[in-house]
């Protein structure tokens, strides 16, 4: 294998999206309205294209970039604007092209050096003042390491360090929340999430975080 090949993400040219079985674009509807992405929107690692489709159905121009054959095929079948590209290589977009970007459960799947290149590329293609929304499992989540493809897990503070090192000027964790460890017994539903979000705001303890949700601005 050549040095150039070793510097690419060959591992994700194919990917099993079994977690998304039975889901469609509506799975992202609540997230869309919470983050209010500014178009045009870039979905980094767009998978089956659900968030791109959600944006379009809500009147926001969007495009995805995805490497896996499965993701590209599923997006093409629904005629979604998703381009095939290796996220660890320069993106096929000009500087300052997007108002906002999403990296939803992407960064944990690539080695640290590749993740840093991805963040720098996202910043490059965002307009000044543009925002990136990142969601990634916290290293302390009890199930975060169950997926063998989770090779680059963070704490919130470590992710903030990575975002600032990539050149983002401001980082916020306002949509992050505690992992609601009480829920299996109490089954409180949405109330549980609201309590978990409140606890994070009062006691921002990395070890209690389930999924890190961070905004970063260029």
Secondary structure, DSSP 8 states (H G I E B T S, - for coil): --HHHHTS-GGGSS---GGGTT--GGGGHHHHHHH---SSEEEET-TTSHHHHHHHHTT--EEEEE--HHHHHHHHHTT--EEE--TTS--SS-TT-EEEEEEES-GGGS-HHHHHHHHHHHHHHEEEEEEEEEEEEBTTSTTTTSSTT----B-HHHHHHHHHHTT-SEEE-TT--B--TTHHHH--THHHHHHHHHHHHHS--GGGBSEEEEEEE-
